Amino acid sequence: MSMSRCLLFPSEVQMFIEGCMCAVGTRPTHARSLADVLLEGDLRGHYSHGLNRLDLYVKETRAGICARDGDPLLEKESLATALVDGKNLLGPVVGNYCMNLAIKKAQEVGIGWVVTHGSNHFGIAAYYSIQAMKKNMIGMCFTNTSPLVVPTRAKECTVGTNPISLAAPAKNGDSFVLDMATSAVALGKVELHARNGMSIPEGWGCDAEGRFVTDPRAMLSGGGLVPLGGSETTGGYKGYGLGLMVEVLCGMLSGSQYSKNIRTWRMTDRKADLGQCFVAINPENFAPGFSDRMADLLSIHRNLEPAVPEMPVLAPGDPERKHIQICRELGGIPYHLSVVNHMNELASTLGVSPLLPTHRLQP
């Protein structure tokens, strides 16, 4: 299915997102923090977590479900740890505050482990791990989310897509960047298949009775996503375990909402009160030569002989690096025209101008 794509400059998208958020009363610096994360998502090719999500943040801020202003509150700290109250601010505002604190602690004592409650949807998890990586640290980031995943042997959604992210620096600006949901697939992919009338692969989701289905509509009406690994026989219980592990680090440590107590996805009837965890580890406190070994580990895998010649073996973060390179060559980010039009409609209702340009079409 070919959809026309429209090339937008990052600066245009940045201004547009900030304009929309400020129009609903968000503090300008907070709007900028959100725009930075969403733009990074799109640059990395994760369009589900970029401009495409702006309507969610606008809706929540408009409804007063998400705070327009204020600062996260440091509730409790030791040399290496901290507990933060996100004060129901935009997720990226809370995330930046927590990761900066974790990095500061890791620079002083070798590790920083910061957990927050009262947070909101924060975009791609890798955005925060990468902040630590840019300071030559290992960064980790986790968040709980609305329950969308049905545990192994169950019929009801009680686990979020609960992502795991770890970023580590290698020599000469190279890096390992893992960012993955603990569900087999993202909900957006299933929604896209339903919209286009396509069936989904076995092992993505189940219906209301907990049976694996290939019809996305059966999954979207009362069913749910399944854990990474799919069915019990193919190791789905491992994905289920990882999802709960993230919950231990987020909901359990922070005292936020957790599991099926978190509000339903896309429902803005109440605050999200998400739990999130941010970690920075200083490799200097361990064996010397970390970034050299990282570079070697990456090259071992990238230089493996591929099973299919035209499909090289990749390291985590490589597909994103490739997408960033494509954007660089194009001089902008390619978006589906439908997304651009949808966002322009949203902006019009807010009285925001200029709208995103729709004339730079790509064949």
QUIBEL-V742564 format. One line per field, one symbol per residue. ss: DSSP state (h for helix, s for strand, l for the rest). phi: phi as a letter, one per 20 degrees, with the letter a starting at -180 (. if undefined). burial: 1 if it has 24 or more other ideal C-beta (glycine too) atoms within 12 Angstrom, else 0. A space follows every 10 residues. Layout:
ss: ???
phi: ???
burial: ???
This chain:
ss: llllsssslh hhhhhhhhhh hhhllllhhh hhhhhhhhhh hhhlllhhhl hhhhhhhhhh hhllllllll llssssslll ssssslllll hhhhhhhhhh hhhhhhhhhl sssssssssl lllllhhhhh hhhlllssss ssslllllss llllllsssl lllssssssl hhhlssssss llslllhhhh hhhhhlllll llllssllll lssllhhhhh lllsssslll lllllhhhhh hhhhhhhhhh hhhhllllhh hlllllllll lllsssssss sshhhllllh hhhhhhhhhh hhllllllll lllllllhhh hhhhhhhhhh llsssshhhh hhhhhhhhhh llllllllll ssl
phi: .edfdcedfg fffgffffff fffenfggff ffgfggffff gfgeneffdd ggeggfffgf fgfmfcfebp cfdfeabcgd cbdceflleg gfffffgffg fffgfffecn bccccccmdc gdnfffgeff gfgfdmdedc bbbebgfcde fgmdcdfcce fjfccccced flmfadcebb feefbeggff gffffemded fgoebcefen efcdefffff dneafdfgom fffengffff fffffffffd fffemefblf ffgfgmedeb fflfdbcccc cefgecffng ffffffgffg ffeffffdge cffddgofff ffffffffff madedfgfff fffffgfffe mebffffdee edf
burial: 0000111101 0111111111 1111010001 1111111111 1111111111 1111111111 1000111100 0111000000 1111111111 1111111111 1111110000 1111111111 1111111111 1110111111 1111111111 1101001111 1111111111 0001111111 1111111111 1111000001 0011111001 0110110111 0011111111 1000011011 1111111011 1011011111 0110100100 1111111111 1110000001 1001100100 0000000000 0000111001 1011001000 0111111011 0111011001 0100111100 000
